[in-house]
Amino acid sequence: MPEPLQGIIGKKEIWRSLGTDSPTVAKRRALRVAAQIEHEFEVARSKVGLNVDPIMLEAFTEPAPVASAPVVEPEVRNGITLGDLYDAYMDDPTRDWSPTTRMAYQTTKRLVVAILGADTPVRSISRSQCREMIEVLRWQPRNASKLFPKLTPIEIAERAKAEGRTDLINAANINTYLNKLGGVLNWAVKEELLDRNPAQGLRVPDPTARRDKRLPFSTLQLQAIFSAPLYTGCRDDGHGYATPGPERPRNARFWIPLLSMFGGLRLNEACQLDVADIRRVEDVDCFVITERSDDDQTDKRLKTSSSERVVPIHKTLIDLGFMDFVRQRKRAGETKLFAEVGMGATGYRSTTFSAWFRRFVVRAGADSPKTCFHSFRHGFRDALREARIDRDIALMLGGWAAGSGSASVSDAYGSGYRIMTLKEAIDRVAYPNLDLDHLYDGS
């Protein structure tokens, strides 16, 4: 309150509610509220004979209605456009997105905006339009932007239909796009930019059961992988990894598949390990899976909160000389355990290693449509089952969330399992009929 007016109005402050918890709506309403308060100040000045601005006194005078004038809806009633909504959502400073998540939203934005139109008012988007968008998505070939760089998604879908193409994206991809779009529209509803989400609940049926999307490597595949020149003798650890030769390199390419196979580590968890993450806990050598680093680096990321864990190092890895490898890296002054694995464009070290591994399994004759690096984790989970490991211990070792359906109040009690208990469990993980004796020969 201006000091000369405090005695006139009898207040030092004026508080007004903006009637919303939406920052976007609040910013718009604040302008009008501020103008109303200035109007009140001007009225107070006029009552005591102070100089006033006559325009400010008339600022909120309602014009006389004109009976013959037609009622015209304001052009802004449809509000924000789809393109602007996406920009506002992705620029929201309250979100701490990983590079991969941001890239997924950008990919969805590119498709959705190309189909529905960047200038389309969000409030005008109907459920039938969302269903039409799904039909366009259903006819998108894999790598459509590379196959048809000059065509729009709608044109690509029409061409794919006419050609009867079968190399189309799967239901899981489409549902991922719908999920990401739903996140944007739900946010718009919360921000009072939209009354309802027209895509709410829309999905396409997925004929492939979740457990069949990825399979563990078969024994034959594992034997092919670990009998490749990289593990039996290759020309070098560079481009000659698939060519037989005298070298037996023991670097990232050698160790990372084994860490996933015998430790259950996700690919990125293994790739981003610091040397300091290999620690002795309660007299047991362990992997400490964490986002924290001793030197305050922020380049490590975990999939979920349950991913943070301590995993005792399997006896097979120790027998193969893994701890010697760790000590070697420590003596070399390395911070990263696998420093040769560079950061990918998505902000994950796993990106570059994954691309190499896909080529590796093909050269090794171990590729199949439903297996990939993550198949090591599937195999690890099966090995825990075969060893009759308690389910709670298995979930803890693999960093799997228990799931809301199986969690109970008792889960929050106690301090967890002793490291020795986890060590005894993980050492029971085995892969019968898989011959790895030649790996010891090269140690």
Secondary structure, DSSP 8 states (H G I E B T S, - for coil): --HHHHHHHT-S------S-S-HHHHHHHHHHHHHHHHHHHHHHHHHTT----HHHHTTT------TTS-----GGGG-SBHHHHHHHHHT-TT----HHHHHHHHHHHHHHHHHH-TTSBGGG--HHHHHHHHHHHHT-BTTHHHHSTTS-HHHHHHHHHHHT---B--HHHHHHHHHHHHHHHHHHHHTTS-SS-TTTT------S-HHHHS----HHHHHHHHTSHHHH-BS-SSTTTTSB-SB---SHHHHHHHHHHHH---HHHHHT-BGGGEEEETTEEEEEE-S--TT-------SSGGG-EEEE--HHHHHTTHHHHHHHHHHTT-SBTTTTS---TTS-THHHHHHHHHHHHHHTT---TT--TTHHHHHHHHHHHHTT--HHHHHHHHT----TTT--GGGGSS----HHHHHHHHTT---TT---HHHHHT-
